[in-house]
Amino acid sequence: MNFRKTKKRHATVEAGSLSDILFFLLLFFLIISTLASPTAIKLLLPNAKHTQNIPKNLVNVSVNSQLEYFIEKNQLSFSDLNAALETFARNTVKPTIVLRIDRTVQVNELIKVVDIINKNQLPMVVATAKSN
């Protein structure tokens, strides 16, 4: 057997192209994160021809087609909705309620939520999808 000492070769990795790829990935994720929807709850909103901008300190109240109630992204029961809105009214400076209700929900469910919002004397707007 021939046991000769051979020169060890060291593997090298070129990092120039790797840093370019990482930069483009970072840029891609930053752009995608800014385009993300402010609410992750999927609803089919009713259409409206006239829209207006609303002030800051928004509190999203959502009701989906299965009559599940959400404040921001936190699911709660209808019986807990009043207490949660009272908490937001006390802890937030001039909150504005953005009411997001699926278009398939009956009007009497909408009125129940509006009554709770009015009971807490909070300003409210109803979110709609922009009509073309």
Secondary structure, DSSP 4 states (H G I P E B T S, - for coil): ------PPPPP----HHHHHHHHHHHHHHHHHHHHS-S--S---PPEES------SSEEEEEE-TT--EEETTEEE-HHHHHHHHHHHHHHSSS-EEEEEE-TTS-HHHHHHHHHHHHHTT--EEE--EEP-
